């Protein structure tokens, strides 16, 4: 190796050594700076000492294990919003409602009614950042401002970033909420322009029967462009469309989140589940919703939402103008309209004059019976005519025997001559059916009847029990409802009288007695108010029939009129039913007049 090459290699080695030393010092400085930045980033996500010291020490303290794990030096404290209907406690952990007491209602055991309490309600907004998501339920909030109906909370994460949550009590059980994110536009990843809102509720038992309340509990939702609502009772569902509201509904109360403009159109998810043990009384169902909020990368982003946390009261829900009243199951189509246009207005009108709901139900029954009295009269007259014609009908049965075709033809001729119709008594009853079904939907859904007493019944909104059996009878239950027994007995008596009037025999007569007995098991677990109404309706019908028979319908006159009709000269106009029978007979090759096959 020559001298010049040796000097060259030596210079290269010196240069490499100097370069390594310089880069080693730079690497240490970079690592120190990175550690310092990481420390600042983590610290900025937690409340500083100034924030912690600013919490009002006069508020009620309690423990929250999850939040205490996040900051062992902090105590859970509450901020309160209150009016004449409710008292809401909002926790400094997460700045979300911790419990809500509805002042005008009690649980079935007569305790203060909390729509939710302690850890039953979960609420969190997850904010994506470059350092990882920030969860509002892991932050401490302090009171920024407050007055009688409004509360503003703040969680200051750093000098640049803070979260404000403003609550305001409004009329008709509405609690408005505005969430403002300040200074997040530079730390939220550009590729993720949305936040995730999660809300969950473990529904507490508020009524007498866990089974009945569980059957009524569900998640309902409404799309903004759609007037109708939909629901789930036991499964998961991903929603496709712009959400107007999502409701966690129980039998008589609900917790609903209402969107304004910030919910992303598609992808919201809802889930509901029941306990494995159906006899579990610790909770009814668990409901969850995951909703996405759009983020537009402004220095200040605000999200306006509202909560309805209150009773399933038709007029109160209707005042929101959000179709919330549709969550009350008043029945489909015509049945629903009967409730909305007739039953509910009359019920509310009577409630303004009478304090006893037993009297209100009685008056409601009388009014509906009076309105339907023309149909009742027509039905009674029709059955009276059929009873007068019964001897002739029986003679036809003996004469024609198994020739049903001929017998039907002769019966039609007789009915036409006499001016009677076998369907005359059925048609008025069919017209009354929408009202009967409307009452079947109205009483179980009426929160007005909740915990209203009548005689031995302590709560008209649920079943009355005069005897707890201690065991379950299939299709019947584990108790004996006296109102259901009275309704069943009166229905059996009415059925017997009706059969004697209409002349029903054979299978029709047997079937008519089976239905009331089936009702005994079916109505045993239904609200006492419903059985009481049907019992009253039967009793009033007995009175109507007695009055009609005594003062308005004379069967001797009906008989004379029928005889006169039969003697009238001239062709008898065939009814559509009779024409149809004759056409069917001709198609089968049978003489419609003799009932014999054509030759």
C-alpha positions as CSV (number, residue, x, y, z in Angstrom):
1,X,0.0,0.0,0.0
2,X,1.6,3.4,-0.9
3,X,1.8,6.4,1.3
4,X,-1.0,8.4,-0.3
5,X,-3.5,5.5,0.0
6,X,-2.7,5.1,3.7
7,X,-3.4,8.8,4.3
8,X,-6.7,8.6,2.4
9,X,-8.0,5.6,4.4
10,X,-7.0,7.4,7.7
11,X,-8.9,10.6,6.7
12,X,-12.0,8.5,5.8
13,X,-11.9,6.8,9.2
14,X,-11.6,10.2,11.0
15,X,-14.6,11.6,9.0
16,X,-16.7,8.6,9.8
17,X,-15.9,8.9,13.5
18,X,-16.7,12.6,13.7
19,X,-20.0,12.0,11.7
20,X,-21.0,9.2,14.1
21,X,-20.3,11.3,17.2
22,X,-22.3,14.3,15.9
23,X,-25.3,12.1,15.0
24,X,-25.2,10.4,18.4
25,X,-25.6,13.7,20.2
26,X,-28.5,14.7,17.8
27,X,-30.2,11.3,18.4
28,X,-30.1,11.9,22.2
29,X,-31.6,15.4,21.8
30,X,-34.3,14.0,19.5
31,X,-35.2,11.3,22.0
32,X,-35.3,13.8,24.9
33,X,-37.6,16.1,22.9
34,X,-39.8,13.3,21.9
35,X,-40.1,12.1,25.5
36,X,-40.9,15.7,26.6
37,X,-43.6,16.0,23.8
38,X,-45.2,12.7,24.7
39,X,-45.3,13.8,28.3
40,X,-47.0,17.0,27.4
41,X,-49.5,15.2,25.1
42,X,-50.5,12.7,27.8
43,X,-50.7,15.5,30.4
44,X,-52.9,17.6,28.1
45,X,-55.5,14.8,28.0
46,X,-55.9,14.9,31.8
47,X,-57.3,17.7,33.9
48,X,-54.7,20.0,35.3
49,X,-54.4,20.9,39.0
50,X,-56.2,24.2,38.4
51,X,-59.2,22.4,37.0
52,X,-59.4,20.0,39.9
53,X,-59.1,22.7,42.4
54,X,-61.9,24.7,40.7
55,X,-64.6,22.0,41.5
56,X,-67.1,23.1,44.0
57,X,-66.4,21.4,47.2
58,X,-70.0,21.9,48.4
59,X,-71.5,19.4,46.1
60,X,-72.6,15.9,47.1
61,X,-69.8,13.3,46.9
62,X,-70.1,9.7,46.0
63,X,-67.8,7.0,44.5
64,X,-67.5,6.1,40.8
65,X,-65.0,3.2,40.5
66,X,-64.3,3.6,36.8
67,X,-63.6,7.3,37.1
68,X,-61.7,7.0,40.3
69,X,-59.3,4.6,38.6
70,X,-58.7,7.3,36.0
71,X,-57.9,9.9,38.7
72,X,-57.5,8.6,42.2
73,X,-57.3,12.1,43.7
74,X,-60.8,13.1,42.4
75,X,-64.2,12.5,43.9
76,X,-67.4,12.3,42.0
77,X,-69.6,15.3,42.4
78,X,-73.0,16.3,41.0
79,X,-74.4,19.4,39.4
80,X,-78.2,19.6,39.6
81,X,-80.9,20.9,37.2
82,X,-84.4,20.9,38.7
83,X,-88.0,22.1,37.9
84,X,-91.4,21.0,39.1
85,X,-91.4,17.8,37.1
86,X,-87.9,16.4,37.5
87,X,-84.5,16.6,39.2
88,X,-81.5,15.7,37.2
89,X,-78.0,15.0,38.6
90,X,-75.1,15.5,36.2
91,X,-71.8,14.0,37.1
92,X,-68.4,15.8,36.9
93,X,-67.1,12.5,35.6
94,X,-68.0,12.7,31.9
95,X,-70.4,15.6,32.2
96,X,-73.4,13.3,31.6
97,X,-76.6,12.7,33.5
98,X,-76.1,10.3,36.4
99,X,-79.8,10.0,37.5
100,X,-83.1,11.6,36.9
101,X,-86.0,11.6,39.3
102,X,-89.5,12.2,38.0
103,X,-91.3,14.0,40.8
104,X,-94.9,13.2,39.8
105,X,-94.5,9.5,39.7
106,X,-93.6,6.6,42.0
107,X,-92.4,3.1,41.4
108,X,-94.9,0.2,42.0
109,X,-93.4,-0.2,45.5
110,X,-94.1,3.5,46.1
111,X,-90.4,4.7,46.1
112,X,-89.2,7.8,44.2
113,X,-89.2,7.0,40.5
114,X,-85.7,7.3,39.0
115,X,-85.8,6.8,35.2
116,X,-82.2,5.7,35.7
117,X,-79.8,5.9,38.6
118,X,-76.1,5.3,39.4
119,X,-74.4,3.3,36.6
120,X,-77.6,2.4,34.7
121,X,-77.1,5.2,32.1
122,X,-74.0,5.3,29.9
123,X,-73.1,8.3,27.7
124,X,-69.9,8.9,25.9
125,X,-68.5,10.9,22.9
126,X,-65.3,9.5,21.4
127,X,-63.1,12.1,19.7
128,X,-60.4,10.7,17.4
129,X,-57.0,12.4,17.6
130,X,-53.6,11.7,16.2
131,X,-52.5,10.5,19.7
132,X,-55.5,8.3,20.1
133,X,-59.2,8.7,20.9
134,X,-60.4,11.0,23.7
135,X,-63.5,9.7,25.6
136,X,-65.7,12.3,27.3
137,X,-66.7,9.8,30.0
138,X,-63.0,9.7,31.2
139,X,-62.7,13.4,31.6
140,X,-63.4,15.7,34.6
141,X,-65.7,18.6,34.1
142,X,-66.1,21.8,36.1
143,X,-68.9,24.3,36.2
144,X,-68.3,27.2,33.9
145,X,-71.7,28.9,34.4
146,X,-75.1,28.1,35.8
147,X,-78.6,29.5,36.4
148,X,-81.9,28.1,37.4
149,X,-82.5,26.1,34.2
150,X,-79.1,26.1,32.5
151,X,-75.7,24.6,33.3
152,X,-72.5,24.9,31.3
153,X,-69.6,22.4,32.1
154,X,-66.1,22.6,30.8
155,X,-63.2,20.1,30.6
156,X,-60.0,22.0,29.8
157,X,-57.5,19.5,28.2
158,X,-54.8,22.1,27.4
159,X,-54.4,25.7,26.6
160,X,-55.7,25.0,23.1
161,X,-58.2,22.3,23.5
162,X,-61.4,22.2,25.7
163,X,-64.8,20.7,25.7
164,X,-68.0,22.5,26.7
165,X,-71.3,20.8,27.5
166,X,-74.3,23.1,28.0
167,X,-77.6,21.7,29.4
168,X,-80.9,23.5,29.6
169,X,-84.2,22.4,31.0
170,X,-87.1,23.0,28.7
171,X,-90.9,22.3,28.8
172,X,-92.5,18.9,28.5
173,X,-89.6,16.9,29.9
174,X,-87.0,18.1,27.3
175,X,-83.4,18.5,28.3
176,X,-81.4,20.2,25.5
177,X,-77.6,19.6,25.2
178,X,-75.0,21.4,23.2
179,X,-71.5,19.9,23.0
180,X,-68.7,22.2,21.8
181,X,-65.2,21.1,20.8
182,X,-62.7,23.9,20.8
183,X,-59.3,23.6,19.2
184,X,-59.6,20.1,17.9
185,X,-59.3,20.9,14.2
186,X,-55.5,20.4,14.2
187,X,-55.4,17.1,16.1
188,X,-58.3,15.2,14.6
189,X,-57.0,13.1,11.7
190,X,-58.2,14.4,8.3
191,X,-59.2,11.0,7.2
192,X,-61.7,10.6,10.0
193,X,-64.3,13.3,9.9
194,X,-66.7,12.0,12.5
195,X,-67.1,11.4,16.2
196,X,-68.8,8.4,17.9
197,X,-71.6,8.9,20.4
198,X,-72.5,5.9,22.5
199,X,-75.6,5.8,24.7
200,X,-76.8,2.8,26.8
201,X,-79.4,2.2,29.4
202,X,-79.9,-0.7,31.8
203,X,-83.7,-0.3,32.3
204,X,-84.8,-0.6,35.9
205,X,-88.0,-2.3,36.9
206,X,-90.6,0.4,37.5
207,X,-93.9,-1.6,37.4
208,X,-95.5,-4.5,39.1
209,X,-94.8,-7.2,36.5
210,X,-91.3,-7.6,35.1
211,X,-92.7,-9.9,32.4
212,X,-95.3,-7.3,31.2
213,X,-92.8,-4.5,31.3
214,X,-90.2,-6.5,29.4
215,X,-92.7,-7.3,26.7
216,X,-93.4,-3.6,26.3
217,X,-89.7,-2.5,26.3
218,X,-88.0,-1.9,23.0
219,X,-85.8,0.5,21.0
220,X,-87.8,2.7,18.6
221,X,-86.3,5.0,16.0
222,X,-87.5,7.4,13.3
223,X,-85.8,8.5,10.1
224,X,-86.1,12.2,9.4
225,X,-87.8,11.9,6.0
226,X,-90.3,9.2,7.2
227,X,-93.4,9.8,9.1
228,X,-93.7,6.3,10.5
229,X,-91.5,4.7,13.2
230,X,-89.9,1.3,13.6
231,X,-88.6,-0.7,16.5
232,X,-86.6,-3.7,17.6
233,X,-87.4,-5.9,20.7
234,X,-84.5,-8.4,20.9
235,X,-82.0,-8.1,18.1
236,X,-79.3,-5.8,16.7
237,X,-79.9,-3.5,13.8
238,X,-77.8,-1.1,11.6
239,X,-79.8,1.9,10.5
240,X,-79.7,3.3,7.0
241,X,-80.9,6.8,6.7
242,X,-80.8,10.2,8.5
243,X,-81.9,9.6,12.1
244,X,-84.5,11.9,13.7
245,X,-84.5,10.2,17.1
246,X,-83.8,7.0,18.9
247,X,-85.8,6.0,22.0
248,X,-85.2,3.5,24.8
249,X,-88.9,2.8,25.7
250,X,-90.3,1.0,28.7
251,X,-94.0,0.4,29.4
252,X,-94.8,3.9,30.7
253,X,-91.6,5.9,30.3
254,X,-88.8,6.5,27.8
255,X,-85.4,7.9,27.3
256,X,-85.0,9.4,23.9
257,X,-82.1,11.2,22.1
258,X,-83.3,13.7,19.5
259,X,-81.0,14.8,16.6
260,X,-80.9,18.3,15.2
261,X,-78.5,18.4,12.2
262,X,-75.3,16.6,13.1
263,X,-76.1,12.9,12.9
264,X,-74.4,11.1,9.9
265,X,-77.0,9.6,7.5
266,X,-76.0,5.9,7.6
267,X,-74.5,3.4,9.9
268,X,-76.0,4.1,13.3
269,X,-76.4,0.9,15.3
270,X,-78.9,-0.2,18.0
271,X,-78.9,-3.2,20.2
272,X,-81.3,-4.5,22.9
273,X,-81.1,-7.6,25.1
274,X,-83.1,-9.3,27.8
275,X,-81.7,-11.2,30.9
276,X,-81.3,-14.9,30.5
277,X,-83.5,-15.5,33.5
278,X,-87.0,-14.2,32.6
279,X,-87.7,-13.9,36.4
280,X,-84.9,-11.4,36.8
281,X,-86.2,-8.3,38.5
282,X,-82.9,-6.4,38.8
283,X,-83.3,-5.0,35.4
284,X,-85.7,-5.2,32.5
285,X,-83.7,-4.9,29.3
286,X,-80.3,-3.4,28.2
287,X,-80.5,-1.0,25.3
288,X,-77.6,0.6,23.4
289,X,-77.2,3.0,20.5
290,X,-74.1,4.0,18.6
291,X,-74.5,7.2,16.6
292,X,-72.0,9.0,14.4
293,X,-71.6,12.8,14.4
294,X,-70.0,14.7,11.5
295,X,-66.8,16.7,12.1
296,X,-66.0,19.6,9.8
297,X,-62.6,20.6,11.1
298,X,-63.6,24.1,12.4
299,X,-61.8,25.7,15.3
300,X,-65.1,25.3,17.2
301,X,-67.5,22.5,16.4
302,X,-70.9,22.5,18.1
303,X,-73.4,19.6,18.3
304,X,-77.0,20.4,19.3
305,X,-79.1,17.5,20.6
306,X,-82.0,17.0,23.0
307,X,-83.2,14.4,25.4
308,X,-86.8,13.5,26.2
309,X,-86.7,11.7,29.5
310,X,-90.2,11.3,30.8
311,X,-93.6,9.6,30.6
312,X,-95.3,8.0,27.6
313,X,-98.1,10.5,27.8
314,X,-99.9,11.0,24.5
315,X,-100.5,14.8,24.7
316,X,-97.0,15.5,26.1
317,X,-95.3,13.5,23.4
318,X,-97.4,15.1,20.7
319,X,-96.3,18.6,21.8
320,X,-92.8,17.8,20.6
321,X,-94.0,17.7,17.0
322,X,-91.6,14.8,16.3
323,X,-94.1,11.9,16.0
324,X,-93.0,10.7,19.4
325,X,-96.6,10.0,20.3
326,X,-96.5,7.1,17.8
327,X,-94.5,5.1,20.2
328,X,-97.7,4.6,22.2
329,X,-99.3,1.5,20.7
330,X,-102.9,2.7,19.9
331,X,-103.4,0.2,17.2
332,X,-103.2,0.1,13.4
333,X,-105.1,2.2,10.9
334,X,-108.8,2.7,11.8
335,X,-108.3,1.5,15.4
336,X,-105.7,4.1,16.0
337,X,-107.9,6.8,14.6
338,X,-110.8,5.8,16.8
339,X,-108.5,6.2,19.8
340,X,-107.1,9.6,18.6
341,X,-110.4,11.1,17.5
342,X,-112.8,9.7,20.0
343,X,-111.6,7.7,22.9
344,X,-108.7,9.9,24.0
345,X,-110.6,13.2,23.7
346,X,-113.6,11.9,25.6
347,X,-111.3,10.4,28.3
348,X,-109.4,13.6,28.7
349,X,-112.7,15.6,28.8
350,X,-114.1,13.4,31.5
351,X,-110.8,13.6,33.5
352,X,-111.3,17.3,33.8
353,X,-114.6,16.8,35.7
354,X,-114.0,13.6,37.7
355,X,-111.2,12.5,40.0
356,X,-112.1,8.8,40.2
357,X,-111.0,6.8,37.2
358,X,-113.6,4.2,38.0
359,X,-116.2,6.9,37.4
360,X,-114.4,8.1,34.3
361,X,-114.4,4.6,32.8
362,X,-118.0,4.2,33.7
363,X,-119.0,7.5,32.0
364,X,-116.8,6.7,29.0
365,X,-118.6,3.3,28.6
366,X,-122.0,4.9,28.9
367,X,-121.2,7.6,26.3
368,X,-119.9,5.0,23.8
369,X,-122.9,2.7,24.4
370,X,-125.2,5.7,23.8
371,X,-123.5,6.5,20.5
372,X,-123.7,2.9,19.4
373,X,-127.3,2.4,20.7
374,X,-128.9,2.7,17.2
375,X,-126.7,-0.3,16.1
376,X,-127.6,-2.1,19.2
377,X,-131.3,-1.5,18.5
378,X,-131.0,-2.7,15.0
379,X,-129.2,-5.8,16.0
380,X,-131.8,-6.6,18.7
381,X,-134.7,-6.2,16.2
382,X,-132.9,-8.5,13.7
383,X,-132.4,-11.2,16.3
384,X,-136.0,-10.9,17.4
385,X,-137.1,-11.5,13.8
386,X,-134.9,-14.6,13.6
387,X,-136.3,-15.9,16.8
388,X,-139.9,-15.5,15.4
389,X,-138.8,-17.4,12.3
390,X,-137.0,-20.2,14.2
391,X,-139.9,-22.7,14.2
392,X,-140.2,-22.5,10.4
393,X,-136.4,-22.8,10.0
394,X,-136.5,-25.9,12.2
395,X,-139.3,-27.4,10.0
396,X,-137.2,-26.8,6.9
397,X,-134.3,-28.7,8.5
398,X,-136.5,-31.7,9.1
399,X,-138.1,-31.5,5.6
400,X,-134.9,-31.2,3.5
401,X,-132.6,-33.2,5.7
402,X,-129.1,-33.4,4.1
403,X,-130.0,-31.4,1.1
404,X,-128.2,-28.2,2.2
405,X,-128.4,-26.5,-1.2
406,X,-132.2,-26.7,-1.2
407,X,-132.5,-25.7,2.4
408,X,-130.4,-22.6,1.9
409,X,-132.5,-21.6,-1.0
410,X,-135.7,-22.0,0.9
411,X,-134.3,-20.1,3.9
412,X,-133.3,-17.2,1.7
413,X,-136.9,-17.1,0.2
414,X,-138.3,-17.1,3.7
415,X,-136.0,-14.3,4.9
416,X,-136.8,-12.2,1.9
417,X,-140.6,-12.6,2.2
418,X,-140.4,-11.9,6.0
419,X,-138.1,-8.9,5.6
420,X,-135.5,-10.5,7.8
421,X,-131.8,-11.1,7.3
422,X,-129.6,-13.7,9.0
423,X,-126.8,-11.1,8.9
424,X,-128.8,-8.3,10.4
425,X,-127.6,-8.9,13.9
426,X,-124.0,-9.4,12.8
427,X,-123.4,-6.3,10.8
428,X,-124.0,-3.8,13.7
429,X,-121.6,-5.9,15.8
430,X,-119.0,-5.7,13.1
431,X,-119.3,-2.0,13.0
432,X,-118.7,-1.8,16.7
433,X,-115.6,-4.0,16.5
434,X,-113.2,-1.0,15.9
435,X,-114.3,0.5,19.1
436,X,-113.9,-2.7,21.0
437,X,-110.3,-3.2,19.6
438,X,-109.6,0.5,20.3
439,X,-110.3,0.1,24.0
440,X,-108.2,-3.1,24.0
441,X,-105.2,-0.9,22.9
442,X,-106.1,2.2,24.8
443,X,-106.3,1.0,28.4
444,X,-103.0,-0.9,28.5
445,X,-101.2,2.1,27.1
446,X,-102.7,4.8,29.3
447,X,-100.3,6.1,31.9
448,X,-103.1,8.1,33.4
449,X,-104.4,4.8,34.9
450,X,-101.0,4.0,36.5
451,X,-101.4,3.4,40.2
452,X,-105.0,4.6,40.2
453,X,-107.0,2.6,42.8
454,X,-110.5,1.2,42.4
455,X,-112.0,-0.9,45.2
456,X,-109.7,-3.9,45.8
457,X,-107.5,-3.0,42.8
458,X,-104.4,-0.9,43.7
459,X,-103.4,-0.2,40.2
460,X,-105.7,0.0,37.2
461,X,-102.8,-0.1,34.7
462,X,-101.9,-3.7,35.6
463,X,-103.8,-6.8,36.7
464,X,-105.7,-6.9,40.0
465,X,-105.1,-10.0,42.2
466,X,-107.4,-11.2,44.9
467,X,-105.4,-14.4,45.3
468,X,-101.7,-15.2,44.6
469,X,-101.5,-18.9,43.7
470,X,-97.8,-19.4,44.4
471,X,-97.5,-21.4,41.2
472,X,-98.1,-20.8,37.5
473,X,-101.0,-22.3,35.5
474,X,-100.3,-22.4,31.8
475,X,-102.3,-19.9,29.8
476,X,-103.7,-18.4,33.0
477,X,-101.0,-17.2,35.3
478,X,-100.0,-17.3,39.0
479,X,-102.9,-15.1,40.4
480,X,-106.6,-14.7,40.2
481,X,-108.0,-11.4,38.8
482,X,-111.5,-10.6,40.1
483,X,-112.3,-8.1,37.4
484,X,-111.5,-10.8,34.8
485,X,-113.7,-13.3,36.6
486,X,-116.6,-10.7,36.6
487,X,-116.1,-9.9,32.9
488,X,-116.0,-13.6,32.0
489,X,-119.2,-14.5,34.0
490,X,-121.1,-11.5,32.5
491,X,-119.9,-12.5,29.0
492,X,-121.1,-16.0,29.5
493,X,-124.5,-14.7,30.6
494,X,-124.6,-12.4,27.6
495,X,-123.7,-15.2,25.3
496,X,-126.5,-17.4,26.7
497,X,-129.1,-14.7,26.2
498,X,-127.8,-13.9,22.7
499,X,-128.0,-17.6,21.7
500,X,-131.5,-17.8,22.9
501,X,-132.4,-14.7,20.9
502,X,-130.7,-15.7,17.7
503,X,-131.6,-19.4,17.9
504,X,-128.0,-20.5,17.6
505,X,-127.5,-24.3,17.8
506,X,-124.8,-27.0,17.2
507,X,-121.2,-26.0,16.7
508,X,-121.9,-22.2,16.6
509,X,-123.5,-22.5,20.1
510,X,-120.5,-24.4,21.5
511,X,-118.0,-22.0,19.9
512,X,-119.8,-19.0,21.4
513,X,-119.1,-20.4,24.9
514,X,-115.5,-21.3,24.2
515,X,-114.4,-17.7,23.5
516,X,-115.4,-16.2,26.9
517,X,-113.6,-19.1,28.7
518,X,-110.5,-18.4,26.6
519,X,-110.8,-14.7,27.6
520,X,-110.5,-15.8,31.2
521,X,-106.9,-16.8,30.7
522,X,-106.1,-14.1,28.2
523,X,-107.3,-11.1,30.3
524,X,-106.0,-12.4,33.6
525,X,-102.7,-10.7,33.0
526,X,-104.1,-7.6,31.3
527,X,-104.8,-4.3,33.0
528,X,-107.7,-4.3,35.4
529,X,-109.1,-1.2,33.7
530,X,-109.7,-3.2,30.5
531,X,-111.6,-6.0,32.2
532,X,-113.5,-3.4,34.2
533,X,-114.5,-1.7,30.9
534,X,-115.7,-4.9,29.3
535,X,-117.6,-5.9,32.4
536,X,-119.4,-2.5,32.5
537,X,-120.1,-2.8,28.7
538,X,-121.8,-6.1,29.3
539,X,-123.9,-4.9,32.2
540,X,-125.0,-1.8,30.2
541,X,-125.9,-4.0,27.2
542,X,-128.1,-6.1,29.6
543,X,-129.9,-2.9,30.5
544,X,-130.3,-1.7,26.9
545,X,-131.8,-5.0,25.8
546,X,-134.2,-5.0,28.7
547,X,-135.3,-1.5,27.9
548,X,-135.6,-2.3,24.2
549,X,-137.7,-5.4,24.9
550,X,-140.0,-3.6,27.3
551,X,-140.6,-0.3,25.6
552,X,-139.5,-0.5,21.9
553,X,-139.9,-4.0,20.5
554,X,-143.0,-6.1,20.6
555,X,-142.4,-9.6,19.2
556,X,-146.1,-10.1,18.6
557,X,-146.1,-7.1,16.3
558,X,-143.0,-8.4,14.6
559,X,-144.7,-11.7,14.0
560,X,-147.8,-10.1,12.5
561,X,-145.6,-7.9,10.3
562,X,-143.7,-10.9,9.1
563,X,-147.0,-12.7,8.3
564,X,-148.2,-9.6,6.4
565,X,-145.0,-9.5,4.4
566,X,-145.3,-13.1,3.4
567,X,-148.8,-12.5,2.0
568,X,-147.8,-9.7,-0.2
569,X,-148.4,-10.5,-3.9
570,X,-145.6,-10.0,-6.5
571,X,-142.3,-11.4,-7.4
572,X,-139.7,-11.6,-4.6
573,X,-136.5,-9.8,-5.5
574,X,-133.6,-12.0,-5.1
575,X,-130.7,-10.9,-3.0
576,X,-127.1,-11.0,-4.2
577,X,-126.4,-13.8,-1.8
578,X,-129.3,-15.9,-3.2
579,X,-128.2,-15.1,-6.8
580,X,-124.7,-16.3,-6.0
581,X,-126.0,-19.6,-4.5
582,X,-128.1,-20.2,-7.6
583,X,-125.1,-19.5,-9.9
584,X,-122.9,-21.9,-8.0
585,X,-125.6,-24.6,-8.1
586,X,-125.9,-24.2,-11.9
587,X,-122.2,-24.5,-12.4
588,X,-122.2,-27.8,-10.5
589,X,-125.1,-29.1,-12.6
590,X,-127.7,-28.8,-9.9
591,X,-131.2,-27.4,-10.3
592,X,-131.3,-24.4,-8.0
593,X,-135.0,-24.8,-7.4
594,X,-135.3,-28.5,-6.7
595,X,-131.8,-29.1,-5.5
596,X,-131.6,-32.2,-7.7
597,X,-129.0,-33.0,-10.4
598,X,-130.0,-31.9,-13.9
599,X,-130.7,-34.6,-16.4
